[in-house]
């Protein structure tokens, strides 16, 4: 693979909190009345779903029933790749739009099925644990886990490093940077 195909075009960041860690191992039902979501959620959907639409190549329409009414919804999908000690792994990931119960909140569906929990890093200095998703120029979508300390102090692409630092200062849970369209959230 030549280096131009490895150029990063888009990056997604999300703070992984204790509840998110439990989603990765399908133990997120914290209340007796809850369903125990296994999804990583992103809001506002009005910002994140268009970003995911640019990143994920496959679009299908599925029927979803809410309050007895069936409707067609757009579901995005694509192959994601991540590295484990034994080598690269891959799987099909789906991005679903909001539901009536969680308006303006899109989601990466069924994150527990990827068995990524052992890859989540704990920041040695008490900072954020960070889930990252990169899209490269060749279309590959890669998952990666890092820490706030790494993003602040190690040798990252200067644009990503600066964006991550702005995100830390903003304090929101999720962020994206589109180096092609120059779009970002938070807007800075």
Rosetta blueprint (number, residue, H / E / L):
1 X L
2 X L
3 X H
4 X H
5 X H
6 X H
7 X L
8 X E
9 X E
10 X E
11 X E
12 X E
13 X E
14 X E
15 X E
16 X L
17 X L
18 X H
19 X H
20 X H
21 X H
22 X H
23 X H
24 X H
25 X L
26 X L
27 X L
28 X L
29 X L
30 X L
31 X L
32 X L
33 X L
34 X L
35 X L
36 X L
37 X L
38 X L
39 X L
40 X E
41 X E
42 X E
43 X L
44 X L
45 X H
46 X H
47 X H
48 X H
49 X H
50 X H
51 X H
52 X H
53 X H
54 X H
55 X H
56 X L
57 X L
58 X E
59 X E
60 X E
61 X E
62 X E
63 X E
64 X E
65 X E
66 X E
67 X L
68 X L
69 X E
70 X E
71 X E
72 X E
73 X E
74 X E
75 X E
76 X E
77 X E
78 X E
79 X E
80 X E
81 X E
82 X E
83 X E
84 X E
85 X L
86 X L
87 X E
88 X E
89 X E
90 X E
91 X E
92 X E
93 X E
94 X E
95 X E
96 X E
97 X L
98 X L
99 X L
100 X L
101 X L
102 X L
103 X L
104 X L
105 X L
106 X E
107 X E
108 X E
109 X L
110 X L
111 X H
112 X H
113 X H
114 X H
115 X L
116 X L
117 X H
118 X H
119 X H
120 X L
121 X L
122 X L
123 X L
124 X L
125 X L
126 X L
127 X L
128 X L
129 X E
130 X E
131 X E
132 X E
133 X E
134 X E
135 X E
136 X E
137 X L
138 X L
139 X L
140 X L
141 X E
142 X E
143 X E
144 X E
145 X E
146 X E
147 X E
148 X H
149 X H
150 X H
151 X H
152 X H
153 X H
154 X L
155 X L
156 X L
157 X L
158 X H
159 X H
160 X H
161 X H
162 X H
163 X H
164 X H
165 X H
166 X H
167 X H
168 X H
169 X H
170 X H
171 X L
172 X L
173 X L
174 X E
175 X E
176 X E
177 X E
178 X E
179 X L
180 X L
181 X L
182 X L
183 X L
184 X E
185 X E
186 X L
187 X L
188 X L
